[in-house]
Amino acid sequence: MRKLLAAGTVLLASMTVAAAEDASCLASPTRQCLLVMAAEANVEAGKPVSGSDTGADANEWSLVVGETWGHIFEAAAKTGEPDFVLPYAPAAVKQFGTRGIPELIAALKLAGRDADLAALLKQLAMDDRIADNVFGPALVAGGRTDDFKAFAASRKYEPYNVVAMEAAGNFLSGKPTEGLALIDALHGTFRKAAGINTLAILLGTGHGDIAAPLVQYQDLGTVNGVEACALVAQASKDKALAEKCLAVASPLSEAAARDGAYLYAVAPQLVGALAAVGDWQEGLTILRQLEPADRMTATAKLARFSHAPEILPQARKALGSPGPEARKRGGFLVRMLVLAGQADEAARFVATAPDDATRDDWNRLQAEALAERGDLALALPLAAHIANPALRAYALCATAVALSIR
């Protein structure tokens, strides 16, 4: 009995300390303490996923938790604060995959922390090659030319892959002309492969916003080429590029007749690209041509990138009504309302949620959108009080990321 009482006392004390730390973080938020809160919530959230439930809700829960781990690891690595998330990595990788792990590995390698890197790789049971497309360009971007040459020689990659990493590093350091010159020094298929791989590296590491000059190497007569074009247009908000992507896929019905992948791979990205550059009407035109299964993905893109108040009347009608996928559609509407400057209306809509699970999901998207707009004073308390730990972790991480770029 005494042992049980002692254990209970220790548990209560640790919970009290954690609550005090959370309160302190909310009073004076920093990127690191918010990421710690997100990680702790995500640990709690991951427990139900490991059970026997394999239904749609469990799958969706697992996707949210895995995506949040990726965001947490990426944010910690990119801001030079990887240590506090390292203990979470082995369990997260085992259960949810490797998103964000290349960034963590690269951060340790760039800092020369060989012992810590070896310990992490042993725990993860993986090779550090998974981080090459992060590490190699980062060496170039940091001016560590000799280190990059030594790294490239040790890997024995094909020359066009080495050029792609070096070119990506030049883009990252604000020298796209030098990057393009490296690519153009190659010939034929090697030149094209280097250009395509450079773009893939930048997209894969979250730098599609600077990749527009690399679209010239894509084959825009293929699904992969148009999809890459649209992804870069989304990230760069390049209107001319978005229109170019649209032109090569039009009319969509004919493109889809050649390859059905245009409907599920390309069309949603085109909707996102058009929304990102303000042409939401053309985006809606594409969306209406899609089957219901593909339409939801395209709607998610529209909700993510469209900030135009003019679209709200149609959005309210299409997304705010009862029916199939009402929870997802309502969440999209919440994002669009906040991003269009209608945060009060978004809050009123959230208050109409039919149950707690839906309300938590809508609050997650409301907090994320508020953070994107820079309204952390509203986003943070909203995120912190979401009951569902997976959704709370996601919202806290989104707030931390927004805080880091202000």
Sequence and secondary structure as in RCSB ss.txt:
>XXXX:A:sequence
MRKLLAAGTVLLASMTVAAAEDASCLASPTRQCLLVMAAEANVEAGKPVSGSDTGADANEWSLVVGETWGHIFEA
AAKTGEPDFVLPYAPAAVKQFGTRGIPELIAALKLAGRDADLAALLKQLAMDDRIADNVFGPALVAGGRTDDFKA
FAASRKYEPYNVVAMEAAGNFLSGKPTEGLALIDALHGTFRKAAGINTLAILLGTGHGDIAAPLVQYQDLGTVNG
VEACALVAQASKDKALAEKCLAVASPLSEAAARDGAYLYAVAPQLVGALAAVGDWQEGLTILRQLEPADRMTATA
KLARFSHAPEILPQARKALGSPGPEARKRGGFLVRMLVLAGQADEAARFVATAPDDATRDDWNRLQAEALAERGD
LALALPLAAHIANPALRAYALCATAVALSIR
>XXXX:A:secstr
 HHHHHHHHHHHHHHHHHHHHHHHHHHS  HHHHHHHHHHHHHHHHHHHTSS  SHHHHHHHHHHHHHHHHHHHH
HHHTT  GGGGGGHHHHHHHH  TTHHHHHHHHHHTT HHHHHHHHHHHT  GGGGHHHHHHHHHHTT HHHHHH
HHHHHT  HHHHHHHHHHHHHHTT HHHHHHHHHTS HHHHHHHHHHHHHHHHHTT GGG GGGGGGS TTSHHH
HHHHHHHHHHHT HHHHHHHHHHT SHHHHHHH THIIIIIHHHHHHHHHHTT HHHHHHHHHTS HHHHHHHHH
HHHHH   GGGHHHHHHHHSSSSTTHHHHHHHHHHHHHHTT HHHHHHHHTT SSHHHHHHHHHHHHHHHHHTT 
HHHHHHHHHT SSHHHHHHHHHHHHHHHHT 
